[in-house]
Amino acid sequence: MLKKMGEAVARVARKVNETVESGSDTLDLAECKLVSFPIGIYKVLRNVTDQIHLITLANNELKSLTSKFMTTFCQLRELRLEGNFLHRLPNEVSTLQHLKAIDLSRNQFRDFPEQLTTLPALETINLEENDIVDVPVEKLATMPALRSVNLRFNPLSPEVRVIAPPLIKFDMLVS
């Protein structure tokens, strides 16, 4: 087991170093068995955080993200968090003013993360396969850039299904 953990840590370190050395705008830490975002990464990336526009933390074991994560990577355009154990986002997600797409599919959200409705550039929200019943349709309807909300495979209330269509100007995918 220690060998596997060592391999996972080495893999994360290698991916972070590749991002720094190449000057890439992408940090891909998908499938690294992360239970939290490693604190040491903030130090390693401190000189390039403004350049990072896409972070993928898909298919890990994350239960939460910290406010520091959100405020450190405030230049993000896309955040991929699918396939984790997240059930909420920190309020500081509102600092992601340039975010265009967020993928929160296959997590454990019971409540729609309403902080997302404050993001002016957000175009795509994917919340497929969560446990969401209610959706702030009125708030979503006022989002200027929103084009698509994927809520497939959520136990949406009948009210949401009835209220949403006349109010929204974006694609709302439901099953």
Sine and cosine of phi, psi and omega as CSV:
sin_phi,cos_phi,sin_psi,cos_psi,sin_omega,cos_omega
0.00,0.00,-0.67,0.75,0.03,-1.00
-0.88,0.48,-0.59,0.81,0.03,-1.00
-0.89,0.46,-0.70,0.71,0.02,-1.00
-0.89,0.46,-0.66,0.75,0.02,-1.00
-0.90,0.44,-0.67,0.74,0.03,-1.00
-0.88,0.48,-0.66,0.76,0.03,-1.00
-0.90,0.43,-0.64,0.77,0.00,-1.00
-0.91,0.42,-0.68,0.73,0.02,-1.00
-0.90,0.44,-0.69,0.73,0.01,-1.00
-0.89,0.46,-0.62,0.79,0.01,-1.00
-0.90,0.43,-0.70,0.72,0.03,-1.00
-0.88,0.47,-0.74,0.67,-0.01,-1.00
-0.86,0.52,-0.68,0.73,0.01,-1.00
-0.88,0.47,-0.70,0.72,-0.02,-1.00
-0.92,0.40,-0.64,0.77,0.02,-1.00
-0.91,0.41,-0.71,0.71,0.02,-1.00
-0.88,0.47,-0.63,0.78,0.05,-1.00
-0.87,0.49,-0.67,0.74,0.01,-1.00
-0.88,0.47,-0.72,0.69,-0.04,-1.00
-0.91,0.41,-0.77,0.64,-0.08,-1.00
-0.92,0.40,-0.58,0.82,-0.04,-1.00
-1.00,0.05,-0.19,0.98,-0.06,-1.00
0.93,0.37,0.41,0.91,-0.05,-1.00
-0.91,0.42,0.42,-0.91,0.07,-1.00
-1.00,-0.10,0.17,0.99,-0.08,-1.00
-0.81,-0.58,0.71,-0.70,0.14,-0.99
-0.87,-0.49,0.93,-0.37,-0.06,-1.00
-0.94,-0.33,0.97,-0.26,0.06,-1.00
-0.89,-0.46,0.58,0.81,0.04,-1.00
-0.94,0.35,0.56,-0.83,0.11,-0.99
0.81,0.59,0.72,0.70,0.03,-1.00
-0.93,-0.36,0.18,0.98,0.02,-1.00
0.87,0.49,0.48,0.88,-0.01,-1.00
-0.96,0.28,0.73,-0.69,0.11,-0.99
-0.98,-0.18,-0.26,0.97,0.12,-0.99
-0.42,-0.91,0.26,-0.97,0.03,-1.00
-0.97,0.22,0.86,-0.50,-0.10,-1.00
-0.87,0.50,0.81,-0.58,-0.04,-1.00
-0.86,0.51,-0.61,0.79,-0.02,-1.00
-0.86,0.50,-0.41,0.91,-0.02,-1.00
-0.91,0.42,-0.55,0.84,0.01,-1.00
-0.84,0.54,-0.67,0.74,-0.01,-1.00
-0.92,0.40,-0.72,0.69,-0.04,-1.00
-0.89,0.46,-0.60,0.80,-0.08,-1.00
-1.00,-0.09,0.02,1.00,-0.16,-0.99
-0.80,0.60,-0.51,0.86,-0.02,-1.00
-1.00,0.04,-0.12,0.99,-0.05,-1.00
-0.83,-0.56,0.10,1.00,-0.08,-1.00
-0.85,0.52,-0.56,0.83,-0.01,-1.00
-0.93,0.37,-0.37,0.93,-0.02,-1.00
-1.00,0.08,-0.28,0.96,-0.10,-1.00
-0.99,0.12,0.89,-0.46,-0.06,-1.00
-0.94,-0.35,-0.24,0.97,0.01,-1.00
-0.68,-0.74,0.81,-0.58,0.13,-0.99
-0.84,-0.55,0.78,-0.63,0.07,-1.00
-0.92,-0.40,0.88,-0.48,0.08,-1.00
-0.84,-0.54,0.52,0.86,-0.08,-1.00
-0.93,0.38,0.52,-0.86,0.13,-0.99
0.82,0.58,0.75,0.66,0.15,-0.99
-0.93,-0.38,-0.44,-0.90,0.02,-1.00
-0.79,-0.62,0.57,0.82,-0.05,-1.00
-0.94,0.35,0.75,-0.66,0.08,-1.00
-0.98,-0.19,-0.38,0.93,0.03,-1.00
-0.32,-0.95,0.29,-0.96,0.15,-0.99
-0.86,-0.50,0.51,-0.86,-0.05,-1.00
-1.00,-0.01,0.28,-0.96,0.10,-1.00
-0.89,0.45,-0.56,0.83,0.01,-1.00
-0.87,0.49,-0.62,0.78,0.03,-1.00
-0.85,0.53,-0.75,0.67,-0.06,-1.00
-0.91,0.42,-0.69,0.72,-0.05,-1.00
-0.97,0.25,-0.46,0.89,0.02,-1.00
-0.95,0.31,-0.66,0.75,-0.07,-1.00
-0.97,-0.26,0.77,0.64,-0.11,-0.99
-0.96,0.30,-0.12,0.99,0.03,-1.00
-1.00,-0.08,0.11,0.99,-0.04,-1.00
-0.85,0.53,0.64,-0.77,0.13,-0.99
-0.97,-0.25,-0.49,0.87,-0.03,-1.00
-0.60,-0.80,0.67,-0.74,0.00,-1.00
-0.74,-0.68,0.88,-0.48,-0.06,-1.00
-0.93,-0.36,0.94,-0.34,-0.07,-1.00
-0.83,-0.55,0.32,0.95,-0.07,-1.00
-0.90,0.43,0.48,-0.88,0.09,-1.00
0.95,0.31,0.63,0.78,0.06,-1.00
-0.86,-0.52,-0.33,-0.94,0.02,-1.00
-0.87,-0.49,0.51,0.86,-0.04,-1.00
-0.95,0.30,0.61,-0.79,0.08,-1.00
-0.79,-0.62,-0.12,0.99,0.08,-1.00
-0.35,-0.94,0.26,-0.96,0.08,-1.00
-0.90,-0.44,0.50,-0.86,0.06,-1.00
-0.93,0.37,0.45,-0.89,0.01,-1.00
-0.85,0.53,-0.47,0.88,-0.03,-1.00
-0.93,0.38,-0.05,1.00,0.12,-0.99
-0.86,0.52,-0.37,0.93,0.03,-1.00
-0.92,0.40,-0.21,0.98,0.05,-1.00
-0.98,0.18,-0.17,0.99,-0.03,-1.00
-0.99,0.11,0.90,0.43,-0.11,-0.99
-0.93,0.37,-0.26,0.96,0.00,-1.00
-0.98,-0.21,-0.02,1.00,-0.08,-1.00
-0.90,0.44,0.80,-0.61,0.00,-1.00
-0.96,-0.27,-0.49,0.87,-0.06,-1.00
-0.58,-0.81,0.67,-0.74,0.09,-1.00
-0.70,-0.72,0.75,-0.66,0.03,-1.00
-0.91,-0.40,0.93,-0.36,0.00,-1.00
-0.89,-0.46,0.37,0.93,-0.03,-1.00
-0.92,0.40,0.41,-0.91,0.02,-1.00
0.81,0.59,0.78,0.63,0.11,-0.99
-0.84,-0.54,-0.44,-0.90,-0.05,-1.00
-0.79,-0.61,0.59,0.81,0.03,-1.00
-0.94,0.33,0.79,-0.62,0.13,-0.99
-0.99,-0.17,-0.52,0.85,0.02,-1.00
-0.93,-0.36,0.62,-0.78,0.09,-1.00
-0.90,0.44,0.78,-0.63,0.00,-1.00
-0.95,0.33,1.00,-0.02,-0.12,-0.99
-0.89,0.45,-0.35,0.94,0.03,-1.00
-0.85,0.52,-0.44,0.90,0.00,-1.00
-0.89,0.45,-0.45,0.89,-0.04,-1.00
-0.94,0.34,-0.14,0.99,0.01,-1.00
-1.00,-0.08,-0.02,1.00,-0.08,-1.00
-1.00,-0.01,0.93,-0.38,-0.14,-0.99
-0.93,0.38,-0.47,0.88,-0.06,-1.00
-1.00,-0.08,-0.10,0.99,-0.12,-0.99
-0.90,0.43,0.84,-0.54,-0.03,-1.00
-0.95,-0.30,-0.55,0.84,-0.13,-0.99
-0.71,-0.70,0.79,-0.62,0.09,-1.00
-0.83,-0.56,0.84,-0.55,0.05,-1.00
-0.91,-0.41,0.92,-0.38,0.04,-1.00
-0.84,-0.54,0.46,0.89,0.00,-1.00
-0.86,0.51,0.58,-0.81,0.05,-1.00
0.84,0.54,0.84,0.55,0.17,-0.98
-0.84,-0.55,-0.33,-0.94,-0.01,-1.00
-0.85,-0.52,0.61,0.79,-0.10,-0.99
-0.99,0.13,0.77,-0.63,0.02,-1.00
-0.97,-0.23,-0.70,0.72,-0.09,-1.00
-0.91,-0.42,0.55,-0.84,-0.05,-1.00
-0.74,-0.68,0.71,-0.71,0.02,-1.00
-0.98,0.22,0.95,0.31,-0.11,-0.99
-0.82,0.57,-0.68,0.73,-0.04,-1.00
-0.88,0.48,-0.68,0.74,0.01,-1.00
-0.93,0.38,-0.67,0.74,0.03,-1.00
-0.88,0.48,-0.61,0.79,-0.04,-1.00
-0.90,0.44,-0.38,0.92,-0.01,-1.00
-1.00,-0.06,-0.04,1.00,-0.01,-1.00
-0.96,0.29,0.85,-0.53,-0.15,-0.99
-0.92,0.40,-0.58,0.82,-0.11,-0.99
-0.98,-0.20,-0.15,0.99,-0.14,-0.99
-0.87,0.50,0.79,-0.61,0.01,-1.00
-0.88,-0.47,-0.46,0.89,-0.10,-1.00
-0.44,-0.90,0.71,-0.70,0.12,-0.99
-0.78,-0.63,0.87,-0.48,0.01,-1.00
-0.99,-0.17,0.92,-0.40,0.01,-1.00
-0.86,-0.52,0.40,0.92,0.01,-1.00
-0.86,0.51,0.54,-0.84,0.07,-1.00
0.86,0.51,0.66,0.75,0.18,-0.98
-0.87,-0.50,0.54,-0.84,0.01,-1.00
-0.99,0.16,0.87,0.50,-0.06,-1.00
-0.87,0.48,0.62,-0.79,0.03,-1.00
-0.94,0.35,0.44,-0.90,0.04,-1.00
-0.86,0.51,-0.53,0.85,0.00,-1.00
-0.86,0.50,-0.68,0.73,-0.01,-1.00
-0.88,0.48,-0.68,0.73,-0.02,-1.00
-0.91,0.42,-0.51,0.86,-0.02,-1.00
-1.00,0.08,-0.70,0.72,-0.08,-1.00
-0.94,0.33,-0.65,0.76,-0.16,-0.99
-0.86,0.51,-0.79,0.61,-0.15,-0.99
-0.79,0.62,-0.72,0.70,-0.02,-1.00
-0.95,0.30,-0.37,0.93,-0.09,-1.00
-1.00,0.03,-0.45,0.90,-0.21,-0.98
-0.99,-0.16,0.49,-0.87,0.04,-1.00
-0.90,-0.44,0.23,0.97,0.01,-1.00
-0.86,-0.50,0.18,-0.98,0.05,-1.00
-0.99,0.15,0.84,-0.54,0.08,-1.00
-0.91,-0.41,0.93,-0.38,-0.04,-1.00
-1.00,-0.04,0.85,-0.52,0.03,-1.00
-0.75,-0.66,0.42,-0.91,0.01,-1.00
-0.98,-0.19,0.00,0.00,0.00,0.00
